[in-house]
Amino acid sequence: MKRRFIGALLGVVIIVLAVHNVPLASYLSRVERDRLTTALERDAFILAGHAKESLNSSAGVALPSLQPALDEFSKTSAALVVVTDAIGLVVSSNDSAVEIGETYANRPEVGMALTGVPATGQRASQTLGQTLVYVAVPVQSGDRVIGAVRLSYPKSFVDKRVQRQRWGILLVGAISLLMATIAAVLFANTLTRPLRRLTTATEKLSAGDMQSRASDAQGPPEIRELARSFNVMAGRLSAILQSQRSFAGDVSHQLRTPLTALRLRLEQAQAIAGSESEELREALDASRHETDRLQSMIEQLLALARLEGGDAPTVDADAALVAYDRALMWQPLAEEKNITISVAADSLSRCRVVDGGLEQMIDNFVDNALSVSPSGSTIEITVRHKGVQVEIDVCDSGPGLTPEQCVVAFQRFWRSASTQNEGGSGLGLAIVQQLATASGGSAALLPRKDHVGLCARVTLLSAHEST
């Protein structure tokens, strides 16, 4: 969250800097070029004033007043100066590569200046092998042009000056971006730290920790207000859930006594009736059977209420040992139905599970499998260690379930058509799922690929990996 927030802020800053600085850099580059050109024009006209007196004097090429002006100009400017007479012959220059008496009348800018028109621009110089930026102005005496003064820079010199301005803008942008980064980090820490705490509290609450609360003492006012609202919601939710659990537990507990009394009365009635009436005996047997079923359902509801209360500690359990033990316990009942129970288990099969939970889950799976398996079939219990998990499968050869039924089978009181007459409560798989979740694992029903039937699977965290 923090990185995304900082990235978003910096993205906005970069866009703002780009929108502001790119046009600014272009504008300043143009201004710098115009400034250099204007400076050249000003200096050219100043030097033309000095050259006017010398070109009008009788001293000829001696130019007693121009050379000191060129020397002084060269101390403060890198521009190259060429002064010509009226026919374009060089009479003075601060460029050592230019010879006195050399003709410059063939230079376009000098030729234009000798006609009395100032020239400004840039062109490629074949003599120097580079592009020049120049200013050429006429030297006039009255209406007569008596010479020309040309000032020039290599274009690379101008480009460096312009580039220096761009680097200045880039430096300012980099400093702005650095300051924006620092501000974004500080702002993000101020904003995201309480959000992270609120997120952590929310995740704990969703994981079943009903005591989870968010701190409302730090952060912006809006987040503190949100934290207070969350705490109020969490408190109300905790109270509602606790009330529901207490109600379910109390009701189930209170029903035990009258059900026990009812069962005793039915047994007494059956003893009194004896064998006098076959129909009465069958009715009493059916009533006692339904009473036992109702009592079993209440016990399972109590187990669910305890599991939903949370805070169930997990222990290390040897899944292979538990599987062999439960198979041994169920084998006599399986033999009565001519069903075999087989076990195949990996050696590394220790897992983390709620204390006593693995026995209950395997018992529920085997009980369901026995109720649907045909005579002569085999119930296969398989324990596999797969990476960081341990899988326990109980597979039968019964009628199986559709994929849709495999999903809804874990709902409370759901029973398939094949078990409607078996007297089950429809809570066994709901308890299995609750035990698996409390152990940090999961439960699922999977149709068998190669046989008719169903595989009931519970997946738990391996104790070998967790240590």
N, C-alpha and C positions, 0 to 999 in steps of 0.2 A: 504494500500500500504506500509506504513512504517513498520508495523509488518511483512509483508511478506518479505520485503527487509532485515530487521534485522535477521529474521529467516533464510533466505538464506545465509547471511554472516556467521552467527553463525554455520549453518550446514556445511559450507565449513571449518570453523576453527575447528569444532569438528572432522571432517573427517581427516584433516591434523594432528591434535593432536593424534588421534587414530592411524593413519598410522605411525606416528613418535614415539609416546610414548609406544605403546604396545610392539613393538620389542625392544625398548630401555629398558623397564622394565624387559623384559625377559633376555636381555643381561646383564644388571647390576646385576640381581639376580644371574646369573651364575658366573659373575665376583666376586661378594661378597662371594659366596660359595668357589670359588677357592682361593680367598685371605685369607679367614679364614683357609682353609686347608693348604695353603702354610705357613701361620704364625705358625700353629701348628707344621708342619714339621720342620721349622727353630728352634722353641723353643725346640722341642724334641731332635734335634741334639745338641743344646747347653747344655741341661740338661744331655744328654748322655756323653758329654765331662766331666762335673763335676762328673757324676757317675762313670766314668772309673777309676779315681784316687782312689775313695773310695772303689770300688769293688776290686781293686788290692791291697789295703792296708792290713796290718796285723791287723788293728783295728776291722776287721769283720763288724758286724752290727752297730757299733758305727757311721760309716760314718761321720767323723768329718767335711768334706768339702761339702757334699751334702745338708744337712738340711738347712744351711743358704741360699744356692742357691734356694731351694724350697720355703723358706719363702719370699725371695725377689721376686721370680716369682709370687707368689700368690698375691702380692700387686698390680700387674699390669695386671693380667690375671685371668679370671674366669674358665680357663681350669682345669680339675682334672688330677693330676699326680700320676702315679703308677710306681715305680721302682722295678724290680725284679732281682734276681740273675740268674745264669746260668741255674738253674733247675726250674725257674718260681716262686720262693717264694718271696713274697713282702718284700722288705727291707726298703722301705721308701714311703710315700705318703702324700699329703696335703688334702686327703679326709678322714674325720673323721669316715666314715662308713667302711673304709678298715682297717683290722687288720694286724699288722706286723707279718710275718710268714705265712700268708694265701697264698695258691697256686693260681697262675693265669695262670698256664701252660695250663689249659683247655680253656682259652680264645683264639679264633682262631687267632686274631691279635698278641697276645703275643707269641703264639706258632710259628707263622711265623717269628716274629722278632728274636726269639731265634735260628732260623735256619740261621740267617744272612740276611734275606730279609725284608726290610721295608714294612709295611702294612698301607694302607690308605683306608678309606671307612666309611660305616655306617651299623649298624646292630641293631636288637632288643635285648635288655638286659632283660633277665628273672629276674635277681636279682633286677634291678631298676624298671622294669615294664615300660620302655620307650625305644625309639630308641636313640642310641648313634652315634655321629660322632667322629671318632677316628683317631689317627696316632700313630703307634707303630714302634720304630726303635731299632736296636740292639746296645748294648754296646760292642765294640770290643777292644781287646788288641792284636794287631798284627792280625793274622788270626783266633784268638780264640774269640768266643762269650762268654762274661762273665756276660751278663745280658741283660735286655731290659727296655726301657722307653716308657710308653704309656700315651699320652695326649688325653683327650676326652671332648666333650661337649654334653649335651643333645641336641637332634635335635631341640627341641623347642627353645633353645637358638639361634641356627643358624637361624632358621626360623624367629625369632623376628628381628635379625639383617638384614636379607634379606627383611623382611616386612618393616623395617624402611627405607630402600632404596626405596622401592615401594611407600611408603607414601610420601617420598620426591619428587619423580617424579609426583605423583598425585597432591601434593601441587603446584608444578611448573606449571602443566597443568591447575589447577584451577585458578592460578594467570593469566596465559596466556589467559584463557577463559574470566576471568573478564575484563582484559585489552582489549580483542577483543570485548567484549560486549560494553564497553564504547566507543571504537573506532567506532563500528558499529552504535551505537546510534547517535554519533556526525556526522558520515558520512551520515547516513540515513536522519537526520534532514537537513543537507546541501543539499542533493539531492532531498528528497521527498517534502520538503516545497514548492519549486518553482513548482514542478510537481503538487502538490495539487492545487496551485493557478491557474495553467494552466488548470487543469481538471475542476475547478469551472468556469473559464471563458468559457471553451468549453460547459459546461452544460447550462450556461446562454444563450450562443449564440444559442444552439440547441432548447432552450425553447422559442426563439423569441426575446431575448434582443440583438438587433443588435448593441448596443453601448458597449457591453461587450468586454473588452480588457485584455490581460495578461500583468503582470509586467515583463519587460525584464531588470530590474536593478539588480537583485539578482540571485544567483545560479551559477552552473558551466557554462562555455562558451557555451557548446552544448545546454543546456536548454534555455539559454538566446537567442541563435540563433533561437531555435524552437519557443520561445515566439514571437520573432520579425516576424517570418514567419507566425505565427498564426494571429498576429495583421494585417499584410498586407492582408492576406486572408479574415479576418473578414471585413476589410475596403472595399475591392473590392466587397465582397458579399453584404454588406449593400448598397453600391452604386448601384449595379445591381438591387436589390430588390426595392430600392427606385425609381429607374428609371422606372421599370415595373409598380409599383403602380401609379406613377405620370402619366405614359402613359395611363393606364387603366382609371384613374380618369379623365384625360383631355379629352380623346376621348369620354367617356360617357357624360361628361359635354357638350362638343361641339356639340354632336349629339342631345341634348335636343331641341335647338332652331330650327334647320331645321325640326325636327320631329313635333314640335308644329305647325310650319308654314304649314307643309304638311297636318296635321290633319284639320287645319282651311280651307285650300284650298279644301280638300275633302268634308267638311261640306258645303262650299259654292257651290261646284259643285253639291252636292246632292240637295241643295235648288233650284239651277237653273234648274236642270233636273226635279224636281218635280215628277210627276207620269206619265210623257209622255212615258218613256221607262222602262218597268219592268226589263229588262236585265241590263240596265245602272244603275238603282237603286241598284240592287243586287250586281253589280260589285263595286259600290262605297261603299256599306255597308261592303263588304268583305275587300276592301282596308283600310277602316277606322278601321276595327277590327284588321287587321294585323299591322296597325300603332300603335294602342293601345297596342298590344302584344309586339311590338318592344320597345315602350316607357317603358313598365313594365320591360322588360328584362334589359334595360339600367339602370333603377332605382335599380334593384337588383345587377347589376354589380358594381354600385357605392357603394352599401351597403357592398358587398364583399371586395372592395378595402379599404373601411374604416376599416373593421374588420381586414384585414390582416396587417394594419398599426400597430396593437398592441396597448399596453398601454390603453386598455379599462378597466375602473374601475368596480369593482363588488359591488353590493348592496344586502341587505337582501330583499327577496321577499316572500310573502305568496303564495306558489304554489296552495293551495286549493282555495284561493280567486281569483287568476288569472284564474284558470281553470273554476270556476263558471261564472266569468265575460265574458270570451271568448265564453263559451257555450251559454250564453244569447245573445251575439252579433251575433253568427252564426245561432241561432235558426230560425229566419224568413226565411233565405235562405234554411235551411234544411226542413222547413215545406212546402216550395214550391215544393220540391222534394219528399215529403212524407217520410222524414227521421227524426228519433228522435235522439237527443243528450242527453246522460245521464252522470252524474258526480258522482263519489264516491271518497271521499278524507279523509285522516287521519287528525286529528286535529293538530298534530305536523308536519307541512309541510313547515316550513320556510327554504329557501335555499339561497345560494350565486349565483348570476347570473349577467351578464352584464345588466346595466340599460335598461329596455324595451326589453331585449332579450327573456324572457320567453313568453311574449305575442306573439312575432314574431314566436317563435318555435311552440307554440300551434296552432297559426293561419295557419302556413304552413302545419302542420299535419292534421288539420281539413279540410283545403281546398283540400288537396290531397284525404282525405277520402271521402269527398262529391262527388268528381269527379268520384269515382269508386264504391260507395255504391249503391246497388239496392233499388228501391222503397220499403217502408215498413220495412227497416232494421234500426238498431240502431248503432250509433257511441258512443262508450264507452270511456269516459275520466276518468282515474284512477290516483290518487295521493297517493303514499305510502312512509312512512318514514321507511327506512331500515338501521339501524346502523348509520353510519356517512354519509349516502346518502339519497337523496330524488329522487324517480323515478316517472316520469310523462309518462303515456302510453295513446296513442290514438289508439283505435282498431276499425277496420271496418269489414264489411262482404263482401268485394269486391273479385275480382278474386285472390288477393294475388300475391306474388312473389316467385320465387325459392330462395334457400339459396344463390346461386351465384349472382342472381339479387339484393338481399338484400345488398350485399357488394358493388356492382358497382353503386347502385342507388344514392350514395352520390357524385358521380362524376358530374362535371359541364356539363350541357346540356343533361344529360342522361334522357330518358323518356321510360317508358314501352310501350308495344304495345297497352295496353288498354287506354293509355292517349295520344296517338299520335294525336288524333283528338280533344283533349280538348283545345288546344291552349296554353298549359303551356310552360314555358321557359326552364324548366329543371334545374333551379338554386335554387329552394326553399329548397331542401334537402341539397345542398351544403352550403347555408346560415345557415341552422339549425346546421350543423356540425361545421361550423366556430364559431357560437355563443356559442355552447356547449363547444368547446375547449377553447375559450377566457374566459369562465366562470369557467374553471378548471374541466369541466365534459366531457361527451361523449354522442354520439347519435348512435342509432342502429335501424334496422328494423328486426322484429322477426315474422316468420310465426306463426299463431295461431295453437295451438295444437288441440283444440276441435271443431273449426269452420273453415269454409272457410273465408279467409280474412288475414289481416295483422295487427300487432301491431307496431306502431312507438313509440320508447322510447327515452327519454332524461334523463340522470342521472346527478344530480348536487350534490355538497357538501352541507350537512345540515348546516344551520346557527346555529342550537342549538349546534352542536358538535364543530364548529369552534370557538364559543365564549367560 
